[in-house]
């Protein structure tokens, strides 16, 4: 219960049939809340519970919860309420609400919905005039190849952060960027946005895009994709699938989510509104799980069209969204060596020959030890001689000259294809005499004959 501008509002308990009631204009009750007095061990009790070992009983007829009498003399919960609230309670129990009161009941769903076009007011110095108590700072490392670009655009970074009273330092020796608050900093969250700015700059995001993170309605998300796929070749293929031919897939995703997306190395950097970042993360993770991004792009296009219809805002969109089934088309890898089963025979395989059997067959078993040794040496020398001869042939190949191609003789012009120069000269002379668009001699003769007939 609270009093505001001479108007008392009371949030009723679950027993009342309404949540919020507004009473007529009148003086605020100064007797509420009642002054606290020593209760000497008294406590409120509900039905079925016990208070200090004594059962709580309910009075007959009036429906009031009772408690043990204490030093203050109250015997019911309702005696604690002021007179105005007692009237409201009795009206709610006995009589139905008036039509005027029903119209003033606030719908809970209306309180939870945000009106279209509403924006939170920006955080100004008046909201925190005394500033921050302690200095906060963040630092991040950047790769060597970003050093030249950061050195070039660092004055712009400092200018953008100085507007929010945040210091920025670039250490080229250590390869790090540092941002820290000052005594003039009044926004406690701007240091987090400055940290995100240097993170994006380290991840190869251009300054023109990264500086948007300082706005209130913009956030960023750096998605790590390096550890999602074990095979390096498969990872590169899926990452390229996310980019698309000439970056077309990435551009379509940017248009649908209103986010800037950059794929760099083992991370994907996204910058834009919160709803768009959520969709971008889903698409990126699904692509790394071997789900083509075109499926998610199609779903986003349908959602964008459904969002334009105000009637479908409070309905489920499941019946409109496509349902794609995962088809595993990968064939089972066949082994390189195929073991063909032999025909079944009831007889066991023949016993393999031992080393002694082989020596007996070749006659080597009956040779002396010196003769065996001499034979082994001769075999080794024969192998060595063969290897030397092959090596020598490979070396001599470099000194063998390549075969020269025969020179192509120029073909003589045949007498049949000779040009008749005299005939060509006559043709040129006739063309000179003839005017452009003039009639030929035969056409002139025909025309003259037709004129002569007309005169007769």
Secondary structure, DSSP 4 states (H G I P E B T S, - for coil): -EEETTEEEEE--TTSS-SEEEPPS----TT-SPPP---TT-----TT-EETTEE--B-TTT--BB----TT---BGGGGS-HHHHHHHHHHHHSPPPHHHHHHPPPHHHHHSPPTT--PPPP-GGGGTT--SS--EEEEE--GGGHHHHHHHHHHHHHHHHTTTEEEEEETTTTEEEEEE-TT---TTHHHHHHHHHHHHHTT--HHHHGGGGSTT-EEEEEE-TTS-SSHHHHHHHHHHHH-GGGHHHHHHHHHHTEEEEEETTEEEEEE-HHHHHHHHHHHHHHHTT--HHHHHHHHHHHHHHHT-GGGTTS--TTTS--PPP---PPPPPPSS--PPPPP-SSPPPPPP-HHHHHHHHTGGGS-HHHHHHHHHHHHHHHHHHHHHHHHHHHHGGGSPPPPPPPPPPPPPPGGG---HHHHHHHHHHHHHSPTTPPPHHHHHHHHHHHHHHH-
